[in-house]
Amino acid sequence: MAEESKPDISSTEDAEQSVQCLHQVEFYFADSNLPYDRFMWELHTKEGADHWIPIATIADFKRMRGYRDKHGLPWVVEVLRKSPTLLEVDEKGENVRRKTEVKEPKDQWDR
């Protein structure tokens, strides 16, 4: 069986874009955003999902479409796998979640 090739993120421009892409997704999952973003919060707390959110859904966000359209979804998956502390990607590369629990603020919807 042929081994699946990984996207190349070694060029300088791609390296810069990979950092920007990772920072954007880490922002989506940050304590300062996730509890206040109703759509992301509903995905995060969806029953039976164990906090996994489809990467394809995140790649469809307005600020992520440019990365997906230019490099493809496999590139986005490889970028997210490089998150040092905040994010983890499932084995199939289809979903992403936080490695740590969210610090839920009180009265998050009253903001």
C-alpha positions as CSV (number, residue, x, y, z in Angstrom):
1,M,0.0,0.0,0.0
2,A,1.4,3.4,-1.0
3,E,2.2,5.8,1.9
4,E,0.2,8.9,1.9
5,S,2.3,12.0,1.1
6,K,2.3,14.9,3.5
7,P,1.9,18.4,2.2
8,D,5.1,20.5,2.0
9,I,5.1,23.4,4.4
10,S,8.8,24.1,4.1
11,S,9.0,27.2,1.9
12,T,9.4,30.6,3.7
13,E,6.0,31.9,2.5
14,D,4.3,28.6,3.5
15,A,6.0,28.6,6.8
16,E,4.7,32.1,7.5
17,Q,1.3,31.2,6.4
18,S,1.4,28.0,8.6
19,V,2.1,30.1,11.6
20,Q,-0.7,32.5,10.8
21,C,-3.1,29.6,10.2
22,L,-2.2,27.9,13.4
23,H,-2.5,31.2,15.4
24,Q,-6.0,31.7,13.9
25,V,-7.2,28.3,14.9
26,E,-5.6,28.6,18.3
27,F,-7.6,31.8,18.7
28,Y,-10.8,30.0,17.9
29,F,-10.1,27.6,20.7
30,A,-8.7,30.1,23.2
31,D,-10.3,30.7,26.6
32,S,-10.8,34.3,25.5
33,N,-12.9,33.2,22.5
34,L,-14.4,29.7,22.6
35,P,-16.9,30.3,25.5
36,Y,-18.1,33.5,23.8
37,D,-18.4,32.2,20.2
38,R,-21.9,30.6,20.2
39,F,-21.3,28.5,17.1
40,M,-17.9,27.1,18.2
41,W,-19.2,26.6,21.7
42,E,-22.2,24.5,20.4
43,L,-19.8,22.4,18.3
44,H,-17.4,22.0,21.3
45,T,-20.2,20.9,23.7
46,K,-22.2,18.8,21.3
47,E,-23.3,15.6,23.0
48,G,-21.3,12.6,22.0
49,A,-18.6,14.6,20.1
50,D,-16.1,14.5,23.1
51,H,-15.2,18.2,22.2
52,W,-14.0,17.2,18.7
53,I,-14.8,19.7,16.0
54,P,-14.5,18.8,12.3
55,I,-11.4,20.5,10.7
56,A,-13.4,20.9,7.4
57,T,-15.9,23.1,9.3
58,I,-13.1,25.3,10.7
59,A,-11.4,25.4,7.3
60,D,-14.7,26.8,5.9
61,F,-14.6,29.8,8.2
62,K,-14.0,33.1,6.4
63,R,-10.5,33.7,7.8
64,M,-9.5,30.1,7.0
65,R,-10.8,29.7,3.4
66,G,-7.7,31.3,1.9
67,Y,-5.4,28.7,3.5
68,R,-7.7,25.9,2.5
69,D,-8.1,27.1,-1.0
70,K,-4.4,27.8,-1.6
71,H,-2.9,24.8,0.2
72,G,-5.7,22.3,0.6
73,L,-7.3,20.7,3.6
74,P,-4.4,18.2,4.2
75,W,-2.1,21.2,4.6
76,V,-4.4,22.7,7.3
77,V,-4.4,19.3,9.1
78,E,-0.6,19.1,9.1
79,V,-0.4,22.7,10.4
80,L,-2.8,22.0,13.3
81,R,-0.8,18.9,14.2
82,K,2.1,21.2,15.0
83,S,0.3,23.0,17.8
84,P,2.6,22.6,20.8
85,T,0.2,22.9,23.7
86,L,-3.4,23.9,22.8
87,L,-4.7,21.6,20.0
88,E,-4.7,18.0,19.2
89,V,-5.8,16.4,15.9
90,D,-7.4,12.9,15.8
91,E,-5.6,10.0,14.1
92,K,-7.6,10.3,10.9
93,G,-6.9,14.0,10.6
94,E,-10.6,14.9,10.5
95,N,-11.2,16.6,13.8
96,V,-9.5,18.9,16.2
97,R,-10.0,19.8,19.9
98,R,-8.3,21.5,22.8
99,K,-5.8,19.4,24.8
100,T,-6.9,21.2,28.0
101,E,-10.3,22.0,29.5
102,V,-11.8,25.4,28.8
103,K,-12.0,27.8,31.7
104,E,-15.6,28.7,31.5
105,P,-16.4,32.2,32.6
106,K,-19.5,32.9,34.5
107,D,-22.4,34.4,32.7
108,Q,-20.7,33.9,29.3
109,W,-23.8,34.7,27.3
110,D,-24.5,38.0,29.1
111,R,-21.4,39.6,27.6
